[in-house]
Amino acid sequence: MKNILLVDGYNIIGAWPELKRLKERDLSAARDRLIEIMAEYKAFTGFQVIVVFDAYYVQGLERKFKNHQIDIIYTRENETADERIERMAIELNNIKTQIHVATSDFTEQWAIFGQGALRKSARELLNECRHMEKEVDKKVKVQTEKKPTSRIPLSDEVYEKFEKWRRGQF
């Protein structure tokens, strides 16, 4: 079964302490950081991730693009992220796909339930991301401990000779 996570971008930014602080200084940096975190989430879980931002904060035409293999959508002017997410939940939902929606907007959560999607509150997603980060750190630690630790120390002179041999420069 394919899993898709639809993320209400500004809702999550406003709910996560790190992103909320970053938004106060630089909204663009907060968006970029959310996208980085969602790229890590995608890599760890295998979910397709789509982050939707309201046009309210970024005026102009609707835009869609990929960044870090994450689909990013800025809605049309006068279209909310909630409206777009609800429509996408209907369009993408089928027997082979499970839709998950990350938002803490209570009204949107109920609308999503009605479409057969599962909801994740901003807090649940944050906890998942923190857990994921710990798991990745554990795996990295295990891998670095498995690495052979005994290397023969070489002087610079011996190293240069070996390097010349390797390159065929006798």
C-alpha positions as CSV (number, residue, x, y, z in Angstrom):
1,M,0.0,0.0,0.0
2,K,1.2,3.5,-0.9
3,N,1.2,6.1,1.9
4,I,0.9,9.8,1.2
5,L,1.4,12.5,3.8
6,L,-0.3,15.8,3.1
7,V,1.2,18.5,5.3
8,D,-0.5,21.9,6.1
9,G,2.8,23.8,5.9
10,Y,2.0,27.0,7.8
11,N,-0.1,25.1,10.4
12,I,2.9,22.9,11.2
13,I,5.3,25.9,11.2
14,G,3.0,27.7,13.7
15,A,2.8,24.6,16.0
16,W,6.4,23.4,16.2
17,P,8.5,25.5,18.6
18,E,11.7,25.4,16.5
19,L,9.9,26.5,13.3
20,K,7.7,29.0,15.1
21,R,10.8,30.8,16.5
22,L,12.4,30.6,13.0
23,K,9.3,32.1,11.4
24,E,9.5,35.1,13.7
25,R,12.9,36.0,12.2
26,D,12.6,34.5,8.6
27,L,9.5,32.9,7.2
28,S,11.3,31.6,4.2
29,A,13.9,29.8,6.4
30,A,11.1,28.2,8.4
31,R,9.6,26.9,5.2
32,D,12.9,25.6,4.1
33,R,13.6,23.9,7.5
34,L,10.1,22.2,7.4
35,I,10.9,20.9,3.9
36,E,14.3,19.5,5.1
37,I,12.6,17.7,8.0
38,M,9.9,16.3,5.7
39,A,12.6,15.1,3.3
40,E,14.2,13.2,6.2
41,Y,10.7,11.9,7.1
42,K,10.2,10.7,3.5
43,A,13.6,9.0,3.5
44,F,12.9,7.2,6.8
45,T,9.3,6.2,6.2
46,G,9.0,5.8,2.4
47,F,5.9,8.0,2.4
48,Q,5.3,10.3,-0.5
49,V,5.2,13.8,1.1
50,I,3.3,16.8,-0.2
51,V,3.6,20.1,1.7
52,V,0.9,22.7,1.0
53,F,1.4,26.4,1.8
54,D,-1.4,29.0,1.6
55,A,-1.1,31.7,-1.1
56,Y,-2.1,34.1,1.7
57,Y,1.6,34.5,2.7
58,V,3.0,34.2,-0.8
59,Q,0.8,36.2,-3.3
60,G,0.6,35.3,-6.9
61,L,-0.1,32.3,-9.1
62,E,-0.3,28.8,-7.9
63,R,3.1,27.1,-7.9
64,K,4.1,23.4,-7.7
65,F,7.7,22.1,-7.5
66,K,9.9,19.5,-6.0
67,N,12.6,20.1,-3.4
68,H,14.5,17.2,-1.7
69,Q,12.0,14.9,-3.5
70,I,9.2,16.5,-1.6
71,D,6.2,18.0,-3.6
72,I,5.6,21.6,-2.5
73,I,2.5,23.4,-3.5
74,Y,1.6,27.1,-3.0
75,T,-2.1,27.4,-3.4
76,R,-3.9,29.8,-5.8
77,E,-4.8,33.2,-4.5
78,N,-8.0,33.0,-2.4
79,E,-7.5,29.2,-1.9
80,T,-6.6,28.0,1.5
81,A,-4.2,25.1,2.2
82,D,-7.2,23.4,3.9
83,E,-9.3,23.5,0.8
84,R,-6.4,22.2,-1.4
85,I,-5.6,19.4,1.1
86,E,-9.3,18.3,1.3
87,R,-9.5,18.2,-2.5
88,M,-6.2,16.3,-2.8
89,A,-7.4,13.8,-0.1
90,I,-10.4,13.0,-2.3
91,E,-8.4,12.9,-5.6
92,L,-5.5,10.7,-4.2
93,N,-7.6,8.4,-2.1
94,N,-8.1,4.9,-3.6
95,I,-7.9,1.3,-2.5
96,K,-4.1,1.1,-2.9
97,T,-3.3,4.4,-1.2
98,Q,-3.6,5.6,2.4
99,I,-3.7,9.3,2.9
100,H,-2.4,10.9,6.1
101,V,-2.9,14.6,6.8
102,A,-0.7,16.5,9.2
103,T,-2.5,19.5,10.7
104,S,-3.8,20.7,14.0
105,D,-6.7,22.5,12.4
106,F,-9.6,20.8,14.2
107,T,-12.1,21.7,11.4
108,E,-9.8,20.3,8.7
109,Q,-9.2,17.1,10.8
110,W,-13.0,16.4,10.7
111,A,-13.3,17.1,7.0
112,I,-10.3,14.8,6.4
113,F,-11.9,11.9,8.4
114,G,-14.9,12.2,6.2
115,Q,-12.7,11.6,3.1
116,G,-11.3,8.4,4.6
117,A,-7.9,10.0,5.4
118,L,-6.0,9.6,8.7
119,R,-4.9,12.6,10.6
120,K,-1.7,13.4,12.4
121,S,-1.7,16.4,14.7
122,A,1.3,18.7,14.6
123,R,2.4,17.3,17.9
124,E,2.1,13.7,16.7
125,L,4.2,14.5,13.6
126,L,6.8,16.3,15.7
127,N,7.0,13.3,18.0
128,E,7.4,11.0,15.0
129,C,10.2,13.2,13.6
130,R,12.0,13.3,16.9
131,H,11.7,9.5,17.3
132,M,12.9,9.1,13.7
133,E,16.0,11.3,14.4
134,K,16.9,9.2,17.4
135,E,16.6,6.0,15.4
136,V,18.8,7.4,12.6
137,D,21.4,8.5,15.3
138,K,21.4,4.9,16.7
139,K,21.9,3.4,13.3
140,V,24.8,5.8,12.5
141,K,26.4,5.0,15.9
142,V,26.2,1.3,15.2
143,Q,27.7,1.7,11.8
144,T,30.6,3.8,13.0
145,E,31.3,1.3,15.8
146,K,31.4,-1.6,13.2
147,K,34.0,0.2,11.2
148,P,37.5,-1.2,11.6
149,T,39.3,0.9,14.2
150,S,42.9,-0.5,13.7
151,R,44.5,1.3,10.8
152,I,48.2,1.2,10.4
153,P,49.6,4.7,11.0
154,L,51.8,5.8,8.1
155,S,54.3,8.6,8.0
156,D,53.7,11.2,5.3
157,E,56.8,9.9,3.4
158,V,55.4,6.3,3.2
159,Y,51.9,7.6,2.4
160,E,53.3,9.6,-0.6
161,K,55.2,6.5,-1.9
162,F,52.1,4.3,-1.7
163,E,50.1,7.1,-3.4
164,K,52.6,7.2,-6.3
165,W,52.5,3.4,-6.6
166,R,48.7,3.5,-6.7
167,R,48.8,6.0,-9.5
168,G,51.4,4.1,-11.4
169,Q,54.1,6.7,-10.9
170,F,57.0,4.6,-9.8
